[in-house]
Amino acid sequence: DWPSLQDIRDTARLLAPHIVRTPTLAWNSPTIARRLGADTRLHLKLELFQVTGTFKARGALTWALSLTPEQKARGITAVSAGNHAIAAAFAAKAIGAPARIVVLKSANPLRLAMARDLGAEIIIAENGAEGFAIADRLVKEQGLTFIHPFDGRNVALGTGTLGAEIADDAPELDAVVVAVGGGGLASGAARAIKLLRPDCAVYGVEPVGADSMRRSFDTGGPVKLDRIDTIADSLAPPMSLPYGFALARAHIDDIVL
């Protein structure tokens, strides 16, 4: 059940009171002209100015706003290396729900502080496998709703709003380049861009030492990595998952390492 353009537009209206419609900036400089050619026009989507500092707020809030009153009362949980923790805490605060968020011990202390400042209880996990196990226990034992960091329709709806903004703000684009971690941003944004600008190519860029989506494309299904080796901690989940993989495979032209 992939998001339609109407679904994405409806989600944008739902999120509008809570988030920033970040600018898409035309970036012109002699360096760009020299490296890419004088006729090349480059645009940057400045999502660093989003309310939590990253695109993650879009998917987390989309998920939170879909909860029933009973689910809100019980609260939410999430697993994160840092950025999603902030976004999930923000989303929980926006709907008035408690949040117990599992964060990897490698997370930047500033990110932990930001999530705590938003009212979340932080639980530290040694690694991703332990983090997901803890979150699963919280769901089963306390009835919390798990807000996934990168997979599922709610994530795609949220990140689709970002892709729609790019397509609306820069309608003559030939290609969009987007970072790939678990694929939540890339797949949702690509879906919206392809719906609005079918001829626009979308390329994902993934770290060499955390190339789960590239390997998934090569094998034809989601894969799990045995080892992660990259300093790009926000782009380093150990696996891709079925929904995000399928959406990415259908809408992203290629994954580049």
N, C-alpha and C positions, 0 to 999 in steps of 0.2 A: 504494500500500500504506500506508494511513493507520493510525496506531497504534490498537489497540483499548484498551478500559479495562483489560483484563488485561495487555496490553503495558506500559501506563503504570504499573500497580501493580507489575509485576515489575521495571521500571526503578527505581522508588522504593526497592524492597528492595535492589537492586544498588548504588544510590548511597548508601544510608543510612550505611554505615560511614565515608564520606568527607566528607559535606557536612552542613549544618545544616538542620533542618526549621524554617524561619524562622517567626516568629509572625505571625498575622493579628490586628491590634489594632483594637478598636472605638474610634473617634475621636469623642468627644463634646465640644462646646464651644458657648458662646453664639453664636460667629461662624458655626459650621456651621448652627445652628438658624435664625439670622437669614437666611443666604444661601440655604439649601436647604429650609427649612421645619422646623417643630418635630417632625414625624413622620418625618423622614428619618434613617436610620441609616447611618453611613458607616464602612467598614472599610478599613484600610491593610494591605497585604501588605509586611512589612518585610524585603525581600530584600537591603537594604543590609547586613544582618548575615550574609549568606552568606560562606563561607570566603574567597572572593576579592573580596568587596565587591559583587558583582553576580550576577544569575541565570546569567551565561555559564558558570559552573562546571558547571551541570547538563548542558548539551548537550555541552560539550567532554569531560567525564568519561565520559558515556555513549558517545561515539565512541571514546575511548581504551580503555575496558574491552571493546570489541568486537574489538580487534586480535588477530591471531594472534601467537604467540611470534616468528615471523620478522619481522612488521611492527613489533613492539615493539623488536626489536633494531636495526632500521634507523632508527627514530625518526619523529617527526611534524613537520609544519610547519603554519603558519597565517598568515593576513593579518589585521591588526587596526589600529584607530585607538587601541587601548590596553587596553580591558577584556577583549577576547577574548584578547589576548596573555597577560594574567595568567592567565586561565582555562586556556588551552592549556598554559602552562608548569606550572600546578598539576596538570593532568591527566597530563601526561607524567611529572612527578615521582611521582605516585601509582602509576603502573604501572612505574616504573623505566626509562623510555624517554628517549633524548636528544631535544631540541627545538631546531629552528632556526626562529625566528619572524620574519616580515617585519612591520615596524611602520612606519606612515606618519610622516614627519618632523614632522608637526603634533602628534603624540601628546604628552600630558602627560608630562614627565620623571619624575614620581612613578610613573606606570604602567610606564614602561620599567624603572625601578629595581626595582619589585615583581616583574616578570617575570624579570629577571636574578637577583634573590634566590632565585627558585624554580629556578634552574639553566638557564634558557633562553639560547641564543645569539641575540642580536638583530641583525637586518639591517634597515637603514633604507632605505625607499623614498620617492621624491619624492611619489608619489600612488598612488591605489588601482589604477589600470591597471598601473603599474609593479610594484606589490606583488604583484598576482595573477600577473603574468608571471614574477617571480622565484620565487614559490612553485611555479608550474607547472614551471619548470626543475628545481627541487629534487626534485620528484616524479619527473620523467622521468630525471634524471641520477643521483640518489642513492637512489631507491626509497623516499623518505619518504611517509608517509601524510598527506594534507591533511585537516585538521579545519576544516570550513567554519564561518565565523562566524555564519551565519544560515539556511542552507538545508539540507534533507535530513532523512531520517527520524530519524537519531540526534539531531539538534537538537530535532525535534518531540517525541521521546520524553522528552528531558531537560526541556524547558520544559513538557511535559504534566504532569510531576510537580508543578510549581508550580501549575498550574491546578487539579489534583486537590486540593492542599492548601487552596486558597481555597474550593473547593466543599465540602470536608469541614468546614472550620472555620467557615464562614458559610453554612449551608445555606439560609437564607431570602433570599438575595440576589436582587434583581430585575435588576441589571445589574452588569457588570464593565467598568471602563475601563482600558485597557492601552496603554502606549507602543508605537509602531511605528517601527522603523528598517528593517531588511531584512525583518522579519516573522517571524523565528524564534521570538521570545517570544510574540507575539500569536497566531500560528497554532497553536502547540502548546498554549498555555494554553487557547485557545478550544476546541480539540478536546476537551480533558479536561472543561472546564466544560459543554459541550453534551452530552457523554456522561452526565455525572452530574446536571446540572440543565438539561434541554432547554428549559425556559421562561425561563431566565436570558439576557438580552441581553448581547452582548459588543460593546463599541465600541473601536475603535482610535483613538489620537490621534497625529498625525504632524506634523512641522514643515512650515510653509508652503514653505520653500525647499528641502525635501528630500522631496517628496511622491510618491515612486515608487509606493508601494502604492495611494494614492488614484487616481493616474493609471492604474494597472493595473486597478483595479476599473472605472474609467470606460471603458477601451478593451477590456476582456475578456481581457487577456493581460499577461504581465510586460513592463515597459518599462524602458528605460535613460534616465537623465536626462543632458542635455548640460551642466548646470551645477548646482552645489550652493551654496546661500546660507543658511546657518544657523549659529548659535553652538553648536547642540546636536550636537557632533561625534560623540557615541555613537549618534545617531539619523540618520546621514547617509550610508549607502551609496548609490552612484549608481544602483542598480537593484534591482528585485525579480527573483526567479528562479522557475522553473516549479513546483517542489514547494511552496515556501512560499506562493506566490501561490494555487495551487489549494486548499491547505488553508485559507488565510485566507479566500478567497472563499466557501468552503462553510460556514464556521463563525463568521465575524465579521459582525455585522449591518450595521455601517457604519464608515467611516473618516472621522474629523473632523479638520480642519486647525486 
